[in-house]
Amino acid sequence: MKKIIKYAFLTIISLSILVIGYFFSKCNNINIDENLENSSGINNLNSKVFDQAFIMFDSAKVRTDFEIFEKEDDTVNFNFDVHKSPNSENIYSMTFNSGDGFSGVNVHILKYRNFSYTSIESYNDNKSMFDFLKFDRYTLKKQKLTLNKSQYKKGDSIFGKIELQIKFNPTDSIFTSKGYFRSIIE
């Protein structure tokens, strides 16, 4: 009986170490640029406008110019929100989202201290019985996050730049996506 408990305990500890190791292998260091809020990329956000499909954001201030597929005009398809965890001072959740109410794309960034983890998902209201057979439309290859400082409090302004290399799985195309963002920590 003691051997079973001992092996179960060792198995739980081993699995915990593997999960923690996997998480940190997917995390990247965050770059800090204290002059980012005065950069031309942040200032250019003032001249951007939401795409006509985003009528609900029409009067809102544009918070990001992030795009998955490059655009040459001043319209924006993505919105940006950032939230501080109520349970921890070091965890922040940042979300870039674009959608029409029925389908869209979310890019989630989890910031813990000076590390970030990024994931990308597409969503759709069309549900079928074989959804579990479908693969993700996007795969994240590389990520780089630059922020204006390392620690924030609720109500602080956050300025940053995101650079992602994303594989669009249906065509096996790889896109370099980037953009600046600004917001207030909620």
C-alpha positions in Angstrom: 0.0 0.0 0.0 2.8 2.4 0.8 4.5 1.6 -2.5 1.3 2.6 -4.4 1.0 5.9 -2.5 4.7 6.5 -3.1 4.4 5.9 -6.9 1.2 7.9 -7.2 2.9 10.8 -5.4 5.9 10.6 -7.7 3.7 10.5 -10.8 1.7 13.6 -9.7 5.0 15.5 -9.0 6.5 14.4 -12.3 3.4 15.5 -14.2 3.3 18.8 -12.4 6.9 19.5 -13.4 6.2 18.6 -17.0 3.2 20.9 -17.2 5.2 23.8 -15.6 8.1 23.1 -17.9 5.8 23.1 -21.0 4.3 26.4 -20.0 7.6 28.1 -19.5 8.9 26.7 -22.8 6.1 28.5 -24.6 6.7 31.8 -22.8 8.8 34.6 -24.2 10.6 37.5 -22.4 8.9 40.9 -22.8 11.0 43.7 -24.1 10.8 47.1 -22.3 11.0 50.4 -24.2 10.2 53.3 -21.9 10.0 55.7 -24.9 7.3 53.6 -26.7 4.4 55.9 -25.8 6.0 58.7 -27.7 6.8 56.6 -30.8 5.3 57.4 -34.2 3.5 54.1 -34.2 1.5 55.0 -31.1 0.9 58.6 -32.4 -0.4 57.2 -35.7 -3.2 55.5 -33.9 -4.9 58.9 -33.7 -5.4 58.9 -37.5 -6.9 55.4 -37.7 -10.6 54.7 -37.9 -12.7 51.6 -37.3 -13.8 49.7 -40.4 -17.5 50.3 -41.3 -18.3 46.8 -40.0 -17.5 48.1 -36.5 -20.3 50.6 -36.1 -20.5 49.8 -32.4 -17.0 51.2 -32.0 -17.5 54.2 -34.2 -17.2 56.9 -31.5 -14.5 55.0 -29.5 -10.9 55.8 -29.7 -8.8 53.4 -31.7 -6.6 51.3 -29.4 -4.7 49.2 -31.8 -3.7 49.0 -35.5 -2.9 45.2 -35.2 -3.8 43.2 -38.3 -3.3 39.5 -39.1 -3.3 40.2 -42.9 -1.5 43.4 -43.9 -3.6 46.4 -44.9 -2.5 49.6 -46.6 -5.3 51.9 -45.5 -6.1 53.6 -42.2 -9.1 51.4 -41.2 -8.8 49.1 -38.2 -10.5 45.7 -37.8 -9.2 44.7 -34.3 -10.1 46.1 -30.9 -7.9 45.8 -27.8 -8.6 45.2 -24.1 -6.4 44.6 -21.1 -7.4 43.4 -17.7 -5.4 43.0 -14.5 -6.1 39.8 -12.5 -8.0 40.5 -9.3 -6.1 37.7 -7.5 -2.5 38.5 -8.5 -0.6 41.7 -9.0 1.6 40.1 -11.7 -0.9 38.6 -14.1 -2.5 40.6 -16.9 -4.7 39.5 -19.7 -4.6 41.3 -23.1 -7.0 40.5 -25.9 -7.0 41.6 -29.6 -10.4 40.7 -31.1 -12.0 41.1 -34.5 -15.4 39.7 -35.4 -18.7 40.4 -36.9 -20.8 38.9 -34.2 -21.0 35.5 -35.8 -17.3 34.7 -36.4 -14.0 36.2 -35.8 -10.5 35.9 -34.4 -9.1 36.4 -30.8 -5.4 36.8 -30.0 -4.9 36.3 -26.2 -1.7 37.4 -24.4 -1.1 36.4 -20.8 1.5 38.5 -19.1 3.1 37.2 -16.0 5.9 39.3 -14.5 8.4 39.7 -17.5 7.0 36.7 -19.5 4.2 36.5 -22.0 2.3 33.6 -23.5 0.3 34.2 -26.7 -2.5 32.1 -28.2 -4.7 32.7 -31.2 -8.1 31.2 -31.9 -10.8 31.6 -34.5 -14.5 31.2 -33.6 -17.7 30.6 -35.5 -21.3 30.3 -34.6 -21.8 27.6 -37.2 -21.8 24.4 -35.2 -21.8 21.0 -36.7 -21.6 17.5 -35.4 -18.0 17.1 -36.7 -16.5 20.2 -35.2 -14.0 18.2 -33.2 -12.4 17.0 -36.5 -11.6 20.6 -37.6 -8.1 22.0 -37.1 -7.3 25.5 -35.9 -7.1 28.0 -38.7 -4.1 29.7 -37.2 -0.8 28.5 -35.7 1.5 30.8 -33.8 5.1 30.4 -34.9 7.0 33.4 -33.3 6.0 36.1 -30.9 7.6 39.3 -29.7 6.0 41.7 -27.2 7.3 45.2 -26.3 5.8 47.2 -23.5 6.5 50.7 -22.1 7.1 49.3 -18.5 7.2 46.1 -16.7 4.7 46.7 -13.9 1.3 48.3 -14.0 -1.5 49.3 -11.5 -5.2 49.4 -12.2 -5.8 52.7 -14.1 -2.3 52.9 -15.6 -1.9 53.5 -19.3 -0.3 50.7 -21.2 1.5 51.2 -24.5 3.0 48.4 -26.5 4.0 46.7 -29.8 3.2 43.1 -30.8 4.9 41.2 -33.6 3.7 37.7 -34.5 4.5 35.2 -37.1 1.3 33.3 -37.9 0.7 30.3 -40.1 -2.7 30.4 -41.8 -3.3 26.6 -41.9 -5.9 26.3 -44.8 -3.2 27.6 -47.3 0.0 26.9 -45.3 0.8 30.6 -45.7 2.9 32.4 -43.1 2.2 36.0 -42.3 4.1 38.5 -40.2 1.5 40.4 -38.2 2.3 43.4 -36.1 0.8 46.4 -34.6 0.9 49.0 -31.8 -1.6 49.3 -29.0 -2.6 51.5 -26.1 -5.2 51.2 -23.4 -5.9 51.7 -19.7 -5.5 48.8 -17.3 -9.0 47.7 -16.1 
